[in-house]
């Protein structure tokens, strides 16, 4: 079984053919995925998809979506998370984080990140973290507000930053970016990180792997792409794909413990 630990199956891009997308994923062995949200208002849609297909989901306020979002929405998230704790499909707080790549109010992002870490801490939940040129800022807050680990999505930091996240109990997410020969740092991490330090993801419909790019366009990434991404990672790590699948499942459950009960029930 392959587990896609970060997939936006609730995105509008999948509305026309979501069931067919799930069928294509399962046809190549991607039988479980985790869907982080961008806003608390997305919770009903993502929970419905999770229940229909037996998947996991997370609730959070994405750092690039907080423009105009009132601070009271953190309390709405807290209430939604507490209520969702009764749902075995609910596995984490996310997608939360800081993005220093896109223009934005970084101080505001930091406030929302800190407050959502407190929600996760108070609910004893792991977090799914968005990072772009913000690893050191994230680490600063994660040291101050202790949470139950989680996943650092689409990691592209230094070896020192990677080691610091791992020391705090996080797994680092690798997806379509590692399929590019020019992604030298990502590929080096994917090849050399300890076995328990990583997980696989697609970020579908985003972060296109090489085969989704054409001269004139970028095709929609799908969770089925995880199988080919896994082939690439297995080659980088010089391991058999079956061993990689088992390690990915162990790491995903270690990062998101509620996912283990969901897998057992499935």
N, C-alpha and C positions, 0 to 999 in steps of 0.2 A: 504493500500500500504506500502511495505517495501522499504526503500532507502538504498542502499549500498554506503556509502560515500567514499569508497576507494577500488577500484577493478581494477586490471591490465588486463582487458579483451583484450587488445592489445598484451599481451605477446605471444611469439611464441608457448607456450604450448597449446594455444587455437586455433591455426591456423587450425588444422584438423577438428574441429567441433564447431566453435564459434556460429553458428546459433542455434545448438542444445543446447549449454550451455545457451543461452539466453532463449530458450523455456522452459528449466527446471527451470530457475529462475522465469520466469513469471508464471509458473504453481503453484508455492508456494507463489505468491504474491510479488516477488521482481521485481517491474516494473520500477525502476529507479536506476541508479548507476552513479558514478563519477569515471572517469579514469584519474589518474595523470600520467604524463610521466617522463621518466628518462633523456631525452635529447631533445633538440629542434628539432633534426632530426626525432623524433618520431611523430611530430605533425600531419603530413599528414595522417599517418595510424590511429592515435587515433581519429582524426576529422572525417575520413571516417566512422569508426565504430560507432561513436556517431550519425552521421547523419542517418546511416542505421537503427539504432535501437531506436533513440530518446533519447539518453543518454547525460550526461554532461562529459566534459573533462577539464583537467588543463594542463598547460605547465610549465616545470621546468627542472632544472639540478640536478639530484639526487646526494647526497654527496658521495656515493660509486661508482659513475660512472665518476668522474671528473679527474681521473688519465689520463694525456695526453690530456685533453680537454683544448684548448687555452682559455685564458681569454676573447678574443673577442667574444666567444660564448654567453657571457652575453648580448652583444649588439645585437647579432642575436636573442636571446630570447626576448629582448625588442621590436625589430622590429616585430617579430612574434606575440607577445602579442598585440601590438597596432593594427595590422591588424586583429587579431582574435576578437577584441572587437566588431566587426560588426556581429559576429557569436553568436546567442543566446545559443548555446551549450557550449560555452567557459565560465567557471565559476570561475577560480582561477589560481594562480601561484603555481605550485607544481609538483612533490614532491621535496621539498627543505629541507635542514636541516644540521645537524652535527651528525656524528656517531663516538663515542669514544669506541665502542666495537670492531669493525674490525680494523686491522692495517691500518694506513693511515696518511696523512699529515693533522693534525687537523687545523693548521693555514691556510692552503689552503682552507679547507672546510669552515672555518669562513669567508674568503674573499668572496667566492662564495655565501655563505648565505647572507652576508650583501648586496652584490650587487643585488641579486635577491629580497631582501626585498625592495630595492630602486625601482626596476622595478614594484613590486606590489604596492608600495606607489604611484608612479607616474601614474599608470593606475587605481588607486582606486579599487584594487582587494584584496580579502582575499588570504591567503596562506594555503597550505596543508604541514604540517611540519613533517619531519622524525626526531625521537628522539631515541637515544640509548646511555644511560649513558652520556647524554649531556644536560640535562634539564637546568642546571644553566647557561651554555654557551649560549644556545638559548635565555633564558630569558634576559640575559645581552644585547644581540643585539636587541631583540624585544622592550626593553625599550628605546633604543637609536634611533631606526628607526621605527616610528609608522606606522602600517599598519591596514587595516580594518578587523582585527581578522582573523578567519579561524578555522582550525582543527589541533589538535596535534594528529597525527596518532600513534596508538598502544602505548598509554601512559602507562608507568610503573614506574612512579616516586613516590615521597613522597606526603603525603597529603599537605604539605606546598607548594611544587612545583605545585601541581594541582590547589591549590587556587590562586597562582600567575598567571598561564596561564588563568584561568577563569576570573580573574580581568582585564586581558588585552584583553578580548573579545573573547577568544578561547573556542571551545568545544573539549572535549577529546574523542578520538576514541577507541571503544572497539570491539574486534572481537574474533577469535577463541581461543586466550589465556585464556579468562575468562571461558572456558569450562573445564579447568583442575582444579581439587580440590587443587592441589599444588600451583596454582597461587593465593595465599592468598591476596597479596596486590592489585592485579588487581581486584579480586572479591570483596574486601572490598570497593574499589572506585566505582565499578559498582553498588554496593548496596546502597551506601550512598551519592553519589554526588547529588547536587540539580537537579531538573528535567530539567532545561535548560542548563546543563553543559556538556552533553555527546551526542555522536552520535554512530550509529552502522556501522560496516564495516567488510569486510572479508579479504582484501589484497590478494584476489585470483589472482594467483594460489598458494600463499604463506600462511604462518601462519596457519598450519593445525589445525582444531578443533579435539577433541578427536576421533570422529568417522572416521576421515581420516587417522588415524595412525594404522598400522598393525605391527606385530612383525618383519617383514622383509622389510618393505617399508613405505613410506608416500605417500598417494594418493594426487592428485591435488585438491586443494580447489577450489570450484566453488561459484559464487554469490548466487546460490540456498541455500548454507549452511547458509546464513544469517537468514533464517526463524528459524532454530534450535538454532542458536546463540541467537536470540531474545527470544526464549522460556526460555533459561537459564538465560538471563538477567531479564526477567519478574519474574522468580522465585526468583532471588536474591533480586529484588526490591519489591517483594510481590504485583505485580500489574497485571491487566489483559493485555493480549497481544494486544488487540485492543487499549487500552490506551497507551501502550508502542509504538505502531506503530504511533499513532497520535503525541506523544511527539517527537519521532525520526524525523518525517517529519518537525515539527516546528523547531527543533533544527538544522536540516540540512539546512533549508532555512535561518534561522538566521545566520548560519555560512557562507553560500554561497548564498547571496541574488539573484544572477542571476539564481540560480536553481529554485527559485519561479516562475519566468516568464516562464521557460522551462516546469515546471509542469503544469502551467495554460494553456499553449499552447497544451500540450498533452491531 
